[in-house]
Amino acid sequence: MAVTTAPKLRLGVNVDHVATLRNARGGRLPDPVRAARLAIEAGADGITAHLREDRRHIRDDDMARLRAEIARPLNFEMAATDEMVGIALAIRPHAVCLVPEKREERTTEGGLDVAGNREKIAHAIRLLKAANIRVSLFIAADPAQIEAAAAIGAPVIEIHTGAWCEHLADGERGAAAGEWDNIRKGAALAAQLGLEVHAGHGLDYATAEEIAAIPQIVELNIGHFLIGESVFVGLEAAVKAMRDAMDRGRARVLA
Ligand code: PXP
């Protein structure tokens, strides 16, 4: 059954891969901070960037400049290490999203194992919350992880949509339907437990439109597809088209 209202769905634009392109050549161009400004002008509600341990794309000074130079909330993605917590406490972004990190992976491949690392993650949450930084945990839509996130005091989770998007891209309809079911049920469970629910990874126009219909989800964080698309149509047009896709999805919100 369709319902007619759901909270606004925010778009966080991840600018990591502008830095990837810059780093391929060295030097200063293209500048991820310029991309962040353009994305905001085009309708992004916030900017996301991931400072990885190996600094393969975003670097420390990018994060500091994003914090100082952009007029919308900055969402700092990072591993729950002492080094990264120290940097976040110095920069004081609006939000931190704790993600798992392996050096050998190409991108963030799975969700955080909150249930298996409660103490370590709870410690990082406490330090960040004390500095008034909103903390989210990037996790699979797995009830055990969602319950663990709520139990250790995380105010927000971000559901990893990567597996769903990959199954769709590979034409694996059965597996994609299973993941979709997990995401819907996971979002409902998280909201029931009082968590704010975000989602992201691997989203494009079609999948963002589809996921926008899940009413408990209030923020999508999208990077690789938008930066790739901007090579062809420009960043402003890509962000606007994404905003339109999300608005279309939100207009037929699922019960
Ligand atoms: N959310 C989180 C927590 C991520 O780690 C990433 C990738 O950095 C994204 C969203 C965005 O994923 P994508 O670049 O595939 O859109």
Boltz pocket constraint, residues with backbone or C-beta under 6 A from the ligand:
constraints:
  - pocket:
      binder: B
      contacts: [[A, 14], [A, 16], [A, 50], [A, 77], [A, 97], [A, 99], [A, 107], [A, 108], [A, 138], [A, 158], [A, 199], [A, 200], [A, 201], [A, 202], [A, 203], [A, 221], [A, 222], [A, 223], [A, 224], [A, 225]]
      max_distance: 6.0
